[in-house]
Amino acid sequence: VPSPEQIVITSENFKTVVHWQYPPMSETPHFIVEIKPYNSGHYKNVSACVNVAAHFCDLTREIGGAFESHWLRVKAVVGSQQSEYVETNEFILQKHGKF
């Protein structure tokens, strides 16, 4: 199963969304998004983005402080098969968001 590609995090006025690309497939792929806040140091599921068919996920409620570092990773699930996770670069709301 191919991994998601071109993962981009955008944030405007504190509304933060991650988007990704995925090649067309005969079966509908679903996606799992996980977030790793710097403070905790480990990934956890983004509850609103487990087994979603959409190619985006709203992270607004997941991003803690404006100065905290976060990392995201996304994987695809097609039938009983899964892709590898693809990890984003560090995201800091204050640095990468638009206000």
N, C-alpha and C positions, 0 to 999 in steps of 0.2 A: 504494500500500500504506500503510495507516495506521501511525503510529508507536506504540510501546508507551506506556502512560499510567500515572500514579500510581506512579512508581518510588519504592520505599521501602527504605532500608537499615536492618536491625535487627541488633543485636549483644547477645548475652547470654553472659556468662562466656567471652568471646573467640571465641564461635562467631558469625560474621558472615555474614548472608545478605541478598541483594538480591531483592526481589519486584517484580512489575509486573503490570498488567492488560492484556488485549488482547481486542478484540471477536471474537466467533465468526466464522469464515470457512469457506467450502466446502473450501478447501485448508488443510492443517495448516501453520500458520506455524512457522518456526524462528527462534531468536534468537541474536544474537551479543552478548556482553558484553565490554566493554573497561574497563580500569582505568588511571588516570593517577596514580601516586604523585607527591607534590610534588617529591621529589628528582630524578626523571628528567625531569619536565615534559612527557612525551609519553605518549599512549595505547598500550597493548599489549593483545592478546587475553588473556582469562582462559581458559587452555587447556581447562579442564573445562567451559567454557560457550560453545563455538562450535557453532552449528547444533543447539542444544538445543530440544526441543519444550516443556519445562517452563517455567512462568512464574516461575521463581526460579533463583538460582545461589548456591552456597556459596562465599563469598569468604574463608573462614577462613585459608587458606594464602597468600592474596594480600596481606593487610593486614600491613604491616611493623611499624613501631614504634607504640606506643599514642598517641604525641603527633604522629605524622605526618599530614599532610593527604592525602586521596585523593579523586579524583572518579571517577565511573563513568558509562558511557553504554551504552545498549542500543538495538539496532535489530532490526527484524523482516525476515525473508526469506520471501517466499511465491512459490514457483516460481522464476522467473528475475528477479523484481522485489524491490527492497529499499526499506525505509522510510528516512527520515532518522534519524540518531541522536538520542536524547533523553538529555540530560546531567543528572546529579544535582547537588545542592548539595554543597559540601565536606563530607566525612565525616572525623571524627577519633575514633578508637576511645575514647580517654580521655574525650572530651567527650560523645559521642553513644551510647556503649555502656552497658549495664547490667552491674554486677558484683555 
